[in-house]
Amino acid sequence: MKKFKYKMLLAFGVVLFLAFTGMGSYNLYTNYQHNQQQVESYETNLLEAFDLRIKNEVNTAMSLLQSAYSQYKLGEMSEPEAKELGRKLVKELRYGSDGYFWIDGIDGELIAHPMLPEKEGSNRIDIQDPEGTYLVQNIVSAATEGESGGYSEYMWEKPGEEGLVAKRAYSELFEPWDYIVSTGNYTDEIDALTAQKADEYNQKMVRDMLVGGGIVAVLLLLSAILALLFSNRISRKLTEMTAHVNQVANKNLEVEDLSTRSRDEFGELSHAINQMTMNLRLMIGNVSDASKDLSQQSEELTHSADDVQQGTNQIVHTMEELSAGVESQADYTTSLAESTDKLVQRIQHAQEMGDSVYTHSTQAMQMSQEGRTMMKQSVEQMHAIDEIVKSSVTKVKGLDAQTKEITKIGSVIKDIADQTNLLSLNAAIEAARAGESGKGFAVVAEEVRKLADQVAHSVVDINQIVANIQEESTYVSDSLTTGYEEVNKGTQQINATEERFESIHTSVSGMVDQIQQISANLTEITEESSEMNQSIAGIAALSEESAAGVQQVTASAQQSNSAMEEITSSTKKLSQLSEDLNSQVNEFHWTEDAETEQKEEPDDEHPPIDKAG
């Protein structure tokens, strides 16, 4: 039971550890989240106060510019004087220990700066802080894009400290003069205050963790003590029950009953074990009595089974002789029926083959008829092709003659062009002789000459095209003539094929008639063979039924004989088993007196357990 005790302690300890660890982790996470929220809220409040302060200071500087501008509008001074006054007032204005203001133009020009007077008038639109931020561009954007100014951030060197420090500025546009008034301050103090506040929250959280850890340790110690006491009690109960069950397992049913005074599950389990022991005593007693009765009855059953077996053996011998004669008759009849059945099947197969041949012959006759029709159509088409080819040959020859006429016309046109060219040349010569008065006529003569040259060239091209057409038409005419000869040969072959189809159709028609007569004869033979086969099958069935009846009687007798042999064997085994059972029962230590007392005195605290439940 020590292993179970330690397992229970370990499980209980793990559960408590996980529970307290989970609660502690949750509290730690909750406190951490709360501290983070408090620090963020504190930092936000500081930033808002910082922004509000520098915004109010810029508003003060804006009021100074507005005062100078009002004096200008009232005519008390000129605009340059008013601007100079405004710049002076803003540069001299201070707040806090080191707060100052400066003025930029919307184009990036530095207008006034108390700390950088030497750079006034220079354009700083493209200057960057060491991290690459265009700080003047951001200032201009913050002042011009918002309705009432805006904030910008950049990194800058802080006097008295090394490295870069974050600086936050507020800028606002003074629209009458396009002045951007700005002020800013370093935000490292806000970061320092935020870090200090975070340290305070973290220290408080550590103190809370230590206190909570101490409380958890005390609770774990108390829980461990309670778990040890509880596990000892459970282990003691289980040890008693295990010892009792081991005694019963070792066949000692005289063991003392367990105490059932407790009202918990252990009391119910003890009562159930006691009830189980009592039921085993009753069962062993009943088994002992039953085994004695069984041994006596098995001997009587063995004698009866021997007598029945002798009578059954005589019946089996007689039925076997009768069965042999009936089986021989059934075998002869069955063999005759099988032979007749095979004959019928072969006749039916021949009939089916005849039907198939008849069907295919009919199809062949139809196909030959279709072939005749198609051959007639082919002959007609070949005649039509013959006429078309004849007509094409005639037309191509006519085309060749016409192209020759075109060639003659081209020659005439070329002669005319040559004459025209000669006339234009003479006209040009005469125009040259005429001097200035013949220049217009010379131009006309030149155009006529060009036109004659073009006509001559065109006639040459036409003659070439006509020559090509004559060559192609000659080739086509030769091809059509050859095709016409081939068409004549095809027509002759198709006519011969048509005659062959006529012969095939006549032969197939005669074959179909003969096959139809053979199929009718096979049908009559099949019907007569089927009737004969049915008669033989009836005789075979009666013989088989008789043989089956005799075999069934023989089988029943043999089965009865086998059953009696099995009964005899079983009774012998049963007798042996009853003796073995008595030996096994005698190994248990129990007394009938103790059994009777348990029956008469049931437990008052725990009612008997319902076996059905």
Buried (B, 14 or more C-beta within 10 A) or exposed (E): BEEBBEEBBEEBBEEBEEBBEEEBEEBBEEBEEEBEEBBEEBBEEBBEEBEEBBBEBBBBBBEBBEEBBEBBEEEEBEEEEBBBBBBEBBBEBEBEEEBBBBBBBBEBBBBBBEEEEEEBEEBBBEBEBEEEBBBBBBBBBBBBEEEEBBBBBBBBBBEEEEEBBBBBBBBBBBEBBBBBBBBBBBBEEBBEEBEEBBEEBBEEBEEEBEEBEEEBEEEBEEBBEEBBEEBEEBBEBBBBBEEBBEBBEEBBBEBEBBEBEBEEEBBBBBBBBBBEBBBBBEEBBEBBEEBEEBBEEBEEBBEEBBEBBEEBBEBBEEBBEBBEEBBEBBBEBBEBBBEBBEBBEEBBEBBEEBBEBBEEBBEBBEBBBEBBEEBEEBBEEBEEBBEBBEEBBEBBBEBBEBBEEBBEEBEEBBEBBBEBBEBBBEBBEEBEEEEEEBEEBBEEBBEBBEBBBEBBEBBEEBBEEBEEBBEBBBEBBEBBBEBBEEBEEBBEEBEEBBEEBEEBBEEBBEBBEEBBEBBEEBBEBBEEBBEEBEEBBEBBBEBBEBBBEBBEBBBBBBEBBEBBBEBBEBBBEBBEBBEEBBEEBEEBEBEEEBBEEBEEEEBEEBEEBEEEE
